[in-house]
Amino acid sequence: MNGPLLGVAGIGVMFASLFILRIPAGFTMAIVGFLGLAYATSLTAACGMIGSEMWNIFSGYGLTVIPMFILVGEFVHYAGYNDSLYHATHKWFGHHRGGLAITTIMASAAFSAISGSNTATAATMSTVAIPAMKKYGYHPALNAGSVAAGATLGVLIPPSIVLVVYGIYTGQSIGKLFFGNVIPSAIATVLIAATVFAICRRHPDWGPAAERSTWKERFAALPEALDIILLFAVIMFALFTGVVTATEAAAVSCTLGLAICLARRKLSWKGFLASIGDTVRISCMVFMIIAGAVIFGRFLAITRLPFEAAAWIGTLALPKTALLGLILLCYIAGGCIMDALAFLLVSLPIFYPLVVGMGYDPIWFGQVITIVTTMGAIMPPIGICCYVVAGMSRDIPLATVFRGAIYYLPAYVVTILLLMLFPYGTVLILSNLVR
């Protein structure tokens, strides 16, 4: 067996290992990729190629942007800013029907802007928001669904780890990716919040209104929430002006984030150590996924499967929009069964050259596939955010979490359609301004 057929067999073995043996995605891609390389060439050649690839990827300092953005998110988390954000948004929106669900989504958006992780946001907001919505008699589907959907914003809103990895892998500007993501993530956030209004209009008893706060209480809750806005604004301004690189911006955000937490006396020594520990654990997981994807991508390149697949798709008598639609369907399916970052890195060697060859802007394509794969985080059967929410709230069944999360899928579909219909007005208008 050789050539593209070997590549197809490798993909089959990889998925079988994921679902039958339950091997984590990073290790699965690394093991299958290495064995495939050894089979296609030789054990010595496979070891040499992998050693060279690993050195080229991890010897540079560019990847340090990942642990630093994760670290600032952990500082914010252990400093308790999630409670502050929820408290502030509750004071402003909690008196509307479904207001606590909207509060959860807005607080998730704000926390995501720093953490960049959907699982971290899901775990954090589950502990804060779900008990509050239970107290006011929210329906479990609206309660858990709003937390799961709000948590997906962790992948969309800059600084998104998925966009960072996409930029590093494809050689695109991380600053352009971040600014190109501002409008799409804002659209998605507004549409997800609007979904709550639609749900409560159809089921008025699902989201009872909380008590109305006074204007004094609302403004009193703002100062600590403004800390997060300031931190986000500094990161984006530094990247936009080109004063610093993405790595330097991450370092500045870590320093400023730690300084704010210490100045407010919100981060204890125990919380600081926990932040470091969680950052190391999450960073190692991300790096293992990257390493596995690099090895597996090298194996696919040896088999020439990406090039043959691109050539075959190019021969189809279909307009490029239809071809793009087929590619996006693959991302939706992949996002349902694999971690978004892992599937993104597995699929990029196949689809990225094809999409760029069809004339689509790589910055725009990065935004689209980020949103598409993020949909998988709340779709059965492997909606990771739904599993996290169900795990944090054991009295809400997983089926109920999925049921509530599915209400928000149309918001993603509309966002994707808007990006496809208006690529310049939604993505390129801001990304092209970055120096």
C-alpha positions as CSV (number, residue, x, y, z in Angstrom):
1,M,0.0,0.0,0.0
2,N,1.4,3.4,-0.9
3,G,0.4,6.9,-2.1
4,P,-3.0,8.4,-1.3
5,L,-4.5,5.1,-0.3
6,L,-2.0,4.9,2.5
7,G,-3.0,8.4,3.6
8,V,-6.7,7.4,3.7
9,A,-5.8,4.3,5.7
10,G,-3.8,6.5,8.2
11,I,-6.8,8.8,8.7
12,G,-9.0,5.8,9.3
13,V,-6.6,4.4,11.9
14,M,-6.4,7.8,13.5
15,F,-10.1,8.1,14.0
16,A,-10.4,4.5,15.2
17,S,-7.7,5.2,17.8
18,L,-9.6,8.3,18.9
19,F,-13.0,6.6,19.4
20,I,-12.1,3.0,20.2
21,L,-8.9,3.3,22.2
22,R,-9.7,6.8,23.5
23,I,-6.1,8.0,22.9
24,P,-5.8,11.8,23.2
25,A,-5.8,13.6,19.8
26,G,-2.2,14.8,20.0
27,F,-0.7,11.4,20.8
28,T,-3.0,9.7,18.3
29,M,-1.8,12.0,15.4
30,A,1.9,11.6,16.5
31,I,1.8,7.8,16.8
32,V,-0.1,7.2,13.6
33,G,1.9,9.8,11.7
34,F,5.2,8.3,12.9
35,L,4.2,4.7,12.0
36,G,2.9,5.9,8.6
37,L,6.2,7.6,7.9
38,A,8.2,4.6,8.9
39,Y,6.1,2.4,6.7
40,A,6.3,4.7,3.7
41,T,10.0,5.3,4.0
42,S,12.1,3.7,6.8
43,L,12.4,3.9,10.5
44,T,15.7,5.8,10.2
45,A,14.2,8.3,7.7
46,A,11.1,8.7,9.8
47,C,13.1,9.5,13.0
48,G,15.2,12.0,11.0
49,M,12.2,13.8,9.5
50,I,10.4,14.0,12.8
51,G,13.5,15.3,14.6
52,S,14.0,18.0,11.9
53,E,10.3,19.0,11.9
54,M,10.1,19.2,15.7
55,W,13.3,21.3,15.9
56,N,12.1,23.7,13.2
57,I,8.7,24.2,14.9
58,F,9.7,24.4,18.6
59,S,13.2,26.0,18.4
60,G,11.8,29.4,17.6
61,Y,10.2,31.7,20.2
62,G,7.0,32.4,18.2
63,L,5.0,29.7,20.0
64,T,5.6,31.4,23.4
65,V,2.6,33.6,22.5
66,I,0.4,30.6,23.4
67,P,1.4,30.0,27.1
68,M,1.5,33.7,27.7
69,F,-2.0,34.3,26.5
70,I,-3.1,31.3,28.5
71,L,-1.3,32.6,31.6
72,V,-3.0,36.0,31.5
73,G,-6.4,34.2,31.3
74,E,-5.5,32.1,34.3
75,F,-4.5,35.2,36.3
76,V,-7.9,36.7,35.5
77,H,-9.6,33.5,36.4
78,Y,-7.9,32.9,39.8
79,A,-8.2,36.6,40.7
80,G,-12.0,36.1,40.6
81,Y,-12.7,38.5,37.7
82,N,-15.3,36.0,36.4
83,D,-17.4,36.9,39.4
84,S,-16.9,40.6,38.9
85,L,-17.9,40.4,35.2
86,Y,-21.0,38.3,36.0
87,H,-22.0,40.7,38.8
88,A,-21.6,43.8,36.6
89,T,-23.5,42.4,33.6
90,H,-26.2,41.0,36.0
91,K,-26.8,44.5,37.3
92,W,-27.2,45.9,33.8
93,F,-29.2,43.1,32.1
94,G,-30.6,40.8,34.8
95,H,-34.0,42.6,35.1
96,H,-35.0,41.6,31.5
97,R,-36.8,38.3,30.8
98,G,-33.9,35.9,30.1
99,G,-31.6,38.6,31.5
100,L,-29.5,36.2,33.5
101,A,-28.8,34.1,30.4
102,I,-27.8,37.2,28.5
103,T,-25.7,38.2,31.5
104,T,-24.0,34.8,31.2
105,I,-23.3,35.2,27.5
106,M,-22.0,38.8,27.9
107,A,-19.8,37.8,30.8
108,S,-18.5,34.8,28.9
109,A,-17.6,37.1,26.0
110,A,-15.7,39.4,28.3
111,F,-13.9,36.5,30.0
112,S,-13.2,34.8,26.7
113,A,-11.5,38.0,25.4
114,I,-8.7,37.3,27.9
115,S,-8.8,33.5,28.4
116,G,-9.1,32.5,24.8
117,S,-10.3,29.0,25.8
118,N,-13.8,27.6,25.5
119,T,-13.3,24.9,28.1
120,A,-11.9,27.3,30.6
121,T,-14.9,29.6,30.0
122,A,-17.4,26.8,30.3
123,A,-15.9,25.6,33.6
124,T,-15.7,29.1,35.0
125,M,-19.2,30.3,34.0
126,S,-20.8,27.0,35.1
127,T,-19.7,27.6,38.7
128,V,-20.9,31.2,38.7
129,A,-23.9,31.4,36.4
130,I,-25.8,28.1,36.8
131,P,-26.5,28.4,40.5
132,A,-27.8,32.0,40.0
133,M,-30.1,30.9,37.2
134,K,-31.4,28.0,39.3
135,K,-32.2,30.4,42.1
136,Y,-34.4,32.4,39.8
137,G,-36.2,29.4,38.4
138,Y,-34.6,29.3,34.9
139,H,-35.4,26.2,32.8
140,P,-32.4,23.8,32.8
141,A,-32.2,23.8,29.0
142,L,-31.9,27.6,28.9
143,N,-29.7,27.6,31.9
144,A,-27.1,25.1,30.7
145,G,-27.5,25.9,27.0
146,S,-26.6,29.6,27.5
147,V,-23.5,28.7,29.5
148,A,-22.4,26.2,26.8
149,A,-23.0,28.6,23.9
150,G,-21.4,31.5,25.7
151,A,-18.3,29.4,26.4
152,T,-17.8,28.8,22.7
153,L,-16.9,32.5,22.4
154,G,-13.6,31.6,24.0
155,V,-12.4,30.3,20.7
156,L,-13.8,33.2,18.7
157,I,-12.9,36.4,20.6
158,P,-9.3,37.5,20.4
159,P,-6.8,36.5,21.8
160,S,-8.0,33.1,20.4
161,I,-5.5,30.3,20.8
162,V,-7.0,28.6,17.7
163,L,-6.3,31.8,15.6
164,V,-2.8,32.0,17.1
165,V,-2.1,28.4,16.0
166,Y,-3.7,29.0,12.6
167,G,-1.5,32.0,12.1
168,I,1.7,30.2,13.1
169,Y,0.8,27.2,11.0
170,T,-0.1,29.1,7.8
171,G,2.4,32.0,8.2
172,Q,-0.4,34.6,8.5
173,S,-0.2,37.7,10.6
174,I,-1.7,37.1,14.1
175,G,-2.5,40.8,14.4
176,K,-4.5,40.7,11.2
177,L,-6.3,37.5,12.3
178,F,-7.2,39.1,15.6
179,F,-8.5,42.3,14.1
180,G,-10.3,40.4,11.3
181,N,-12.1,38.5,14.0
182,V,-13.5,41.6,15.8
183,I,-16.6,42.0,13.7
184,P,-17.4,38.3,13.3
185,S,-17.1,37.6,17.0
186,A,-19.3,40.7,17.8
187,I,-21.9,39.4,15.3
188,A,-21.9,36.0,16.9
189,T,-22.1,37.4,20.4
190,V,-25.1,39.6,19.5
191,L,-26.9,36.8,17.7
192,I,-26.3,34.4,20.5
193,A,-27.7,36.9,23.0
194,A,-30.7,37.6,20.6
195,T,-31.4,33.9,20.7
196,V,-32.2,34.2,24.4
197,F,-34.9,36.8,23.6
198,A,-36.3,34.4,20.9
199,I,-36.4,31.5,23.4
200,C,-38.0,33.5,26.1
201,R,-40.6,34.9,23.7
202,R,-41.6,31.3,22.8
203,H,-41.2,30.0,26.4
204,P,-41.9,33.0,28.7
205,D,-41.6,30.8,31.8
206,W,-38.1,29.6,30.9
207,G,-36.3,32.8,31.9
208,P,-38.0,34.9,34.7
209,A,-36.8,38.4,35.1
210,A,-34.7,39.2,38.2
211,E,-35.1,42.3,40.3
212,R,-34.1,45.7,38.7
213,S,-30.9,47.2,40.0
214,T,-30.6,51.0,40.6
215,W,-28.4,53.1,38.4
216,K,-26.1,53.6,41.4
217,E,-25.7,49.8,41.8
218,R,-25.0,49.5,38.1
219,F,-22.3,52.0,37.9
220,A,-20.8,50.8,41.2
221,A,-20.3,47.3,39.6
222,L,-18.4,48.7,36.6
223,P,-14.9,49.5,37.9
224,E,-13.6,46.0,38.2
225,A,-15.2,45.0,34.9
226,L,-13.4,47.9,33.3
227,D,-10.1,46.3,34.2
228,I,-10.8,43.5,31.7
229,I,-11.8,46.0,29.1
230,L,-8.5,48.0,29.6
231,L,-6.5,44.8,29.4
232,F,-8.2,43.8,26.2
233,A,-7.8,47.3,24.7
234,V,-4.1,47.4,25.4
235,I,-3.5,44.0,23.6
236,M,-5.5,45.1,20.6
237,F,-4.1,48.6,20.4
238,A,-0.5,47.3,20.6
239,L,-1.2,44.8,17.8
240,F,-3.1,47.3,15.6
241,T,-0.4,49.9,15.7
242,G,2.4,47.4,15.0
243,V,4.3,48.8,18.0
244,V,4.9,45.2,19.2
245,T,4.7,41.7,17.7
246,A,2.1,39.2,18.8
247,T,4.6,37.6,21.2
248,E,5.5,40.9,22.7
249,A,1.8,41.8,23.0
250,A,1.2,38.6,24.9
251,A,4.1,39.4,27.2
252,V,2.8,42.9,27.9
253,S,-0.7,41.5,28.6
254,C,0.8,39.0,31.1
255,T,2.7,41.8,32.9
256,L,-0.3,44.2,32.9
257,G,-2.7,41.5,33.9
258,L,-0.6,40.4,36.8
259,A,-0.1,44.1,37.8
260,I,-3.9,44.8,37.8
261,C,-4.6,41.6,39.8
262,L,-2.0,42.5,42.4
263,A,-3.0,46.2,42.5
264,R,-6.6,45.1,43.2
265,R,-5.3,42.6,45.8
266,K,-7.3,39.9,44.1
267,L,-4.6,37.3,43.3
268,S,-3.3,35.3,46.2
269,W,0.0,33.4,46.3
270,K,-2.0,30.1,46.1
271,G,-3.9,31.5,43.1
272,F,-0.6,32.6,41.4
273,L,0.8,29.1,41.8
274,A,-2.4,27.5,40.5
275,S,-2.3,29.9,37.5
276,I,1.3,28.7,36.7
277,G,0.4,25.1,37.1
278,D,-2.8,25.3,34.9
279,T,-0.8,27.3,32.3
280,V,1.8,24.6,32.1
281,R,-0.8,21.8,31.8
282,I,-2.9,23.5,29.1
283,S,0.2,24.7,27.2
284,C,1.6,21.2,27.1
285,M,-1.7,19.9,25.8
286,V,-1.8,22.5,23.0
287,F,1.9,21.8,22.1
288,M,1.3,18.1,22.0
289,I,-1.6,18.7,19.6
290,I,0.6,20.9,17.4
291,A,3.5,18.3,17.5
292,G,1.1,15.5,16.6
293,A,-0.5,17.5,13.8
294,V,3.0,18.4,12.4
295,I,4.0,14.7,12.4
296,F,0.7,13.6,10.9
297,G,0.8,16.4,8.3
298,R,4.3,15.3,7.3
299,F,2.9,11.8,6.8
300,L,0.0,13.0,4.7
301,A,2.5,15.1,2.6
302,I,4.6,12.0,1.9
303,T,1.5,10.1,0.8
304,R,0.6,13.0,-1.5
305,L,-3.0,12.7,-0.3
306,P,-3.5,16.5,0.1
307,F,-2.3,17.2,-3.4
308,E,-4.3,14.4,-5.0
309,A,-7.4,15.5,-3.1
310,A,-6.9,19.1,-4.1
311,A,-6.4,18.0,-7.7
312,W,-9.5,15.8,-7.6
313,I,-11.7,18.5,-6.1
314,G,-10.4,21.0,-8.6
315,T,-11.6,18.7,-11.5
316,L,-15.2,18.8,-10.2
317,A,-17.5,20.8,-12.4
318,L,-18.7,22.9,-9.4
319,P,-18.4,26.6,-8.8
320,K,-15.9,27.6,-6.1
321,T,-18.7,28.6,-3.7
322,A,-20.1,25.0,-3.8
323,L,-16.6,23.6,-3.3
324,L,-16.1,25.9,-0.3
325,G,-19.5,24.7,1.0
326,L,-18.3,21.1,0.8
327,I,-15.1,22.0,2.7
328,L,-17.1,23.8,5.4
329,L,-19.4,20.7,5.8
330,C,-16.2,18.7,6.4
331,Y,-15.2,21.2,9.1
332,I,-18.7,21.0,10.7
333,A,-18.5,17.2,10.8
334,G,-14.9,17.2,12.1
335,G,-15.7,19.7,14.8
336,C,-18.5,17.4,16.1
337,I,-16.1,14.5,16.6
338,M,-12.7,16.1,17.4
339,D,-11.3,19.0,19.4
340,A,-11.5,22.1,17.2
341,L,-7.8,22.8,17.4
342,A,-6.8,19.2,16.6
343,F,-9.2,18.9,13.6
344,L,-8.0,22.3,12.3
345,L,-4.4,21.2,12.2
346,V,-5.2,17.8,10.7
347,S,-7.3,19.4,7.9
348,L,-5.2,22.4,7.1
349,P,-2.6,20.5,4.9
350,I,-5.5,19.3,2.8
351,F,-7.9,22.2,2.5
352,Y,-5.7,25.4,3.0
353,P,-3.8,25.1,-0.3
354,L,-7.0,24.4,-2.1
355,V,-8.9,27.3,-0.7
356,V,-6.1,29.8,-1.2
357,G,-5.7,28.4,-4.7
358,M,-9.4,29.2,-5.4
359,G,-8.6,32.8,-4.6
360,Y,-10.1,33.1,-1.1
361,D,-8.3,35.4,1.4
362,P,-6.4,33.3,4.0
363,I,-7.3,35.8,6.8
364,W,-11.0,35.5,5.9
365,F,-10.8,31.7,5.6
366,G,-9.3,31.5,9.1
367,Q,-12.3,33.4,10.6
368,V,-14.8,31.2,8.8
369,I,-13.3,27.8,9.8
370,T,-12.8,29.0,13.3
371,I,-16.5,29.7,13.6
372,V,-17.5,26.5,11.8
373,T,-15.3,24.2,13.9
374,T,-16.5,26.1,17.1
375,M,-20.0,25.0,16.3
376,G,-18.8,21.4,17.0
377,A,-18.2,22.4,20.6
378,I,-21.9,22.4,21.3
379,M,-23.1,19.8,18.7
380,P,-23.6,16.1,19.5
381,P,-22.0,13.7,19.9
382,I,-18.6,15.2,21.1
383,G,-19.7,18.8,22.0
384,I,-16.8,19.4,24.5
385,C,-18.4,22.5,26.0
386,C,-21.6,20.6,26.7
387,Y,-19.7,17.8,28.4
388,V,-17.9,20.4,30.6
389,V,-21.1,22.1,31.6
390,A,-22.8,18.7,32.4
391,G,-19.8,17.7,34.4
392,M,-19.8,20.9,36.5
393,S,-23.6,20.6,37.0
394,R,-24.4,17.0,37.7
395,D,-28.1,17.6,38.3
396,I,-28.5,18.7,34.7
397,P,-28.4,15.7,32.3
398,L,-26.1,15.9,29.3
399,A,-29.1,15.5,26.9
400,T,-30.6,18.6,28.5
401,V,-27.4,20.6,28.0
402,F,-27.3,19.5,24.3
403,R,-31.0,20.4,23.9
404,G,-30.4,23.9,25.2
405,A,-27.2,24.4,23.2
406,I,-28.8,23.4,19.9
407,Y,-31.1,26.5,20.1
408,Y,-28.0,28.6,19.4
409,L,-26.7,26.9,16.3
410,P,-28.7,29.2,13.9
411,A,-26.7,32.1,15.3
412,Y,-23.5,30.5,14.0
413,V,-25.1,29.7,10.7
414,V,-26.2,33.3,10.2
415,T,-22.8,34.6,11.2
416,I,-21.1,32.3,8.6
417,L,-23.5,33.4,5.9
418,L,-22.8,37.0,6.6
419,L,-19.0,36.4,6.4
420,M,-19.5,34.6,3.1
421,L,-21.8,37.3,1.6
422,F,-19.8,40.3,2.9
423,P,-16.1,39.2,3.3
424,Y,-14.7,42.7,3.1
425,G,-17.3,44.4,5.4
426,T,-17.0,41.7,8.1
427,V,-13.3,40.7,8.1
428,L,-11.0,42.4,5.7
429,I,-12.0,46.0,6.5
430,L,-10.2,45.8,9.9
431,S,-7.6,43.2,9.1
432,N,-6.3,45.3,6.2
433,L,-5.7,48.3,8.5
434,V,-3.2,46.4,10.7
435,R,0.4,47.5,9.9
